[in-house]
């Protein structure tokens, strides 16, 4: 698919490893007429949330690697990386497979599927799973991460958004963003990201 520009938007890719397997979570933020310096500040904000907050809930066999922020206003926009808070997870025990995730639903003021987003968070202790459902502590860990992510980004002037590249099944020439107004973990039942196992 050809590149689709997104006005005022930056993409933050939070990267993890589990042995030889790599996986990531992707978030989008907007700020009017932002500079590369401001994009670097966003990378620091997301890195802090991933490394200083979320990493403490992950098992030691999972590593948080870095946050890479992309200027997606244009095809050749700058890229910045921050890995100041990189390191291994803070919990002992065996990791659940990385395709098994807790799902965070992102909500906007728009209705329909295009008005919602999902984040699949992995890297938790296998003991947190019982009868195909995560523990309440895992829900809290996911909520802590998204809260820190949003709070840190907002503190440096960025707004957390959902990015859409199609509307009613039609691909857009310019992507649309919608402000995330709320988020929740609707269910503790395990969500699956099969393609994570295909990326060894």
C-alpha positions, 0 to 999 in steps of 0.5 A: 500500500502506498504511503498515506500522509496524516496531518499533524500526526506522529507514530510511536512504535514501542518495541519489545523482544522475547528471545529471538522474537520481536513484537511491538505496539503502535500509538499515534499522537497529534500536535499542530505544526510540531518540530523534530525537537517536539517529536523527540520529547514525545519519544522520551514521554513514551519511553518513560511510560514503557520502561519505567511503568509498563516494564515493571509488570513484564516478566524478566524474559521480556525486554523493552527495547526502544521507542521509535517516533516517525513523522508521518505527515510526509513520506520522508519525515524524520525519525527519532529513537529513545531507549533510555528506559530500556531493559528486562521485565521486573517480574519472575516466572515464565512468560505467557506466549506473546501472541496471548494479550490483554486487549485495551479498547480505545474510545473516541467521540465517533461511533462505529468501528472507525471510532474505536481502537485496540491495543494488544499488550503482551509479556505477562507472567503465565501464572496470570492466566487462569481458564483463558482469562487474565488476572485483575492485576494484569488489567491494572498493569495494562491500565497503568501503562496506557494512563502513563502513556497518555499523561506523559504525552499530554504533559509535552503537548501531544494528544493521543489519537486513533488513526484511520486510513479508510472510511466505509471500506474506502481507502482515504488519500489523507488519513483521519485522526480521532482524539482518544477520550477514554479507554478500558479493558472490557474483558479479561479473556485472552486476545490473540495476535497470531501474526506475532508468532510469524515474525521471528 
